[in-house]
Amino acid sequence: MKIYNIRKVLGDNVRYYRYKIGYTQEELAEKTDISPRYISDIENGRGNISLDTLEILGQGLKVEPYILLKLQNHRALPKRVNMKK
């Protein structure tokens, strides 16, 4: 059985769903009342988040919170996503 880094899985999923709904980190921060820096940390696998924060992120990204912890095979996203309009 291969062991996965749950923080990396969470970060990849947050980035994927944020990109999918078209939010920048700043827009997600505004919707969830979480700082953009903390969202960046989470997406880069550095965030040690609470269950409450996981729930808030799920609501902001319009997915069930458990989905953010589930290993998935998303298509690769670009390293830097410029979503400025």
N, C-alpha and C positions, 0 to 999 in steps of 0.2 A: 504494500500500500504506500503510495506516494504521499508525503506530507506537504501541505501548502501553507504559505504564510498568510494567515487570515487578514492581516493588515493590507497586504498587497491585493488580495482578492477584493476586499472592501473598497480600496482606492480605485482599482480598475473598474469596478461596477459603478461607483459614484461618478467617475469621469465619463464612462460610457452613457449612462442614463442622462447625465447633465448635457452631454453633446447631443444625444438623441432628441431631447426636447428643446434644444437650441439656446440654453442658458450659458452665459459666461459665469466664471466663478463669482464675480461681483453680483450678478443677478440672482444666483442661487443663494448667496449670502444675504441679500436683501429679503428674499422670500422666506428664509429660514431663521433669520436673526442670528446667524453664525458668522463670525468674521471671515473675510476672504482668505486671510492667512491660514486660519484653521482648516478651511476647506482645501486649500492647497496642501497642507500637511497631511490631511486624510487621503487625498488623491495620490500622494507620493509615499504612502505607507508609513508615515511618521505619526499619525494621530492615534491616540489611545482614547477612544470615544466611549461615552456612557451609553446605556440602552436608551435613555431619553433622547440623546443626540441622534442615535440611529433611527429612532422613530420619527423625529423631526426631519431628518434627511429623506426618509422614505416618503413622507408627506410632500416635501418640497419637490421631489423627483417623480411623484405620482406612481410609486411602486410600493409594494408591501416591504416592510423593513427586512424580512428574512431573505428576500431576493438579493439584497445588497451583500449578504454574507455567503451566498451560494456561488461555488465555482462554475463559471460559464465560459463558453467559447465564443466571445464576441469577436466581431471582425476588428482588425487592428485599426486603431485611431492614430492620426499623426501625433508626433511628440508634442508639438505646440499647435493648439487649435486657435486660430484667430477668428473670433465670432463677431468682431466689430462690424456694424452695418454701414 
